[in-house]
Amino acid sequence: MCISPRGNGLEVVLMGHLEVLTIEVPKPGKMNSFSSIQSPQHFCSSRFFSHTTTRTQLSFPAKVFFCQAKSGVHASLNTKLVSPTLLAAEKEEAKAVLTLFLKKQGLSNAIAARTSKKSDLFIDHLVSKLHSKHKSWYLSGRELTTLEIRDALNPYLESLFEEHGDILVDVVENYPNPPVKDKSSVPIPPNPVLDSKKLKAMSRVSEIDPDGGNLRPHIVYLLELGMNIEQIRSITRRFPSFAYYSLEGKIKPVVEFFLELGVPKENIPTILTKRPQLCGISLSENLKPTMKFFESLGVDKNQWPKVIYRFPALLTYSRPKVMESIDFLLELGLSEESIGKILTRCPNIVSYSVEDNLRPTAKYFRSLGVDVGILLFRCPQNFGLSIETNLKPVTEFFLERGYTLEEIGTMISRYGALYTFSLTENLISKWDFFLTTGYPKSELVKFPQYFGYSLEERIKPRFAIMKKSGVKLLLNQVLSLSSSNFDEALKKKIKKMQVSQDSSCSSKVTQLDTEN
């Protein structure tokens, strides 16, 4: 490689490749932060330039890319200059990963490629994700391989697809602005090519098989499993490729495998509706090895029917994505045994982004004085909640009612599910009723499980019975005891009160006799 001045820039010749890169240098005063060019080795990457006899010239605008993004890049990387050549190549790699991912979700080659091409801001966002995830490598001058780039970006794209589903293309094309949800006010023009593909796929659902004179074999099979035509159409609308899966080659082997595992037949429609992609995965090369992998992480193999029903997408996640979550759980101090139990009870924990969900949520609960590892083990669902939308409003709710942060931390530590309840549908109504019971608010710090009981079916009936009896039990006794034990506790309390009253009467009689 040699670097020589050329006009307002530098001409970089990669020896042996016969390629020329003309990189414009900013004019004086335009950008003070561009004070040096990295050493020549940072401009060369054999991964991005093929051995060719053609002479190509790439021109980059007079600006320098800094690795700074909202995704949390370390400050030390912000001032680290990234080679424009490397940056351009990484963008092309990111486009390729995005295009392939969209194709796997059922989009045509043309639609997937066009979406990637017109989503420059989202591609920049993907590149910033790379720099955030592997900042230490960039600081040391290490470049990522194609495989490493795919392994870094695919889990993130999977999590986006899990979150946005049908509107993923809108999310990508409109980044960083969220897609408009009220389509009646701002209609999004239909995509004729994509609509045509969906219509063709959906028409196959009700088409008569030209050979047999009936519905297509895989449709008949799905109907026999308990699905209806509308369910199958809904799946096909979201995932057009499903309509083209063969019965004997794809759908039936997966269904029979699940049935052999012990998955109830009535659960199969729900599983396929949630994750139709499962039918496109090889049993021997993907599904079974993936299950063995999870078993090595501690998933109880006897619980697979429940795990698959709860979160069928688990079997479609890449190992790097899963290990990223596992490493974070280990970082919190959770044992391998505990992690296995978490994966079994709440398999969707692997769908949560470490940097966007798990780590910020852990930091938030830690600020309340909570042992995050214990909380995650008891109620991992907390870590899929939005800090701004779900967690902070609950904290504010209790602060406004006179509780301290320390008391709130004690409440969540004692009852991990507390933050998973809706303010409007749960907490507010139960708090309002609690104010009528005559108990001090400190009782809720001792027994926050109060909010986990049904207001109409448990709380109100129990308090009505207790009020009628004329005695008062501890809050946890009122709600946590079984019906028989609750009745027994009331009888004992009534008897104790009667004994106390009799004793008090006897004392008064004795006192009167003495005075007389």
RARA-V146347 format. One record per helix or strand of 3 or more residues. SS is the DSSP state (~ for helix, > for strand). FROM is the first residue (numbers start at 1). LEN is the number of residues. If there is no record, write none. Layout:
ss=SS from=FROM len=LEN
ss=SS from=FROM len=LEN
This chain:
ss=> from=2 len=5
ss=> from=9 len=6
ss=> from=19 len=6
ss=~ from=40 len=4
ss=> from=57 len=4
ss=~ from=75 len=4
ss=~ from=84 len=21
ss=~ from=109 len=9
ss=~ from=120 len=14
ss=~ from=135 len=5
ss=~ from=146 len=29
ss=~ from=192 len=15
ss=~ from=217 len=8
ss=~ from=229 len=10
ss=~ from=240 len=5
ss=~ from=247 len=15
ss=~ from=265 len=10
ss=~ from=276 len=5
ss=~ from=283 len=14
ss=~ from=301 len=10
ss=~ from=312 len=5
ss=~ from=319 len=13
ss=~ from=336 len=10
ss=~ from=347 len=5
ss=~ from=354 len=14
ss=~ from=372 len=7
ss=~ from=380 len=5
ss=~ from=387 len=14
ss=~ from=405 len=10
ss=~ from=416 len=5
ss=~ from=423 len=12
ss=~ from=442 len=5
ss=~ from=448 len=5
ss=~ from=455 len=15
ss=~ from=475 len=6
ss=~ from=483 len=33
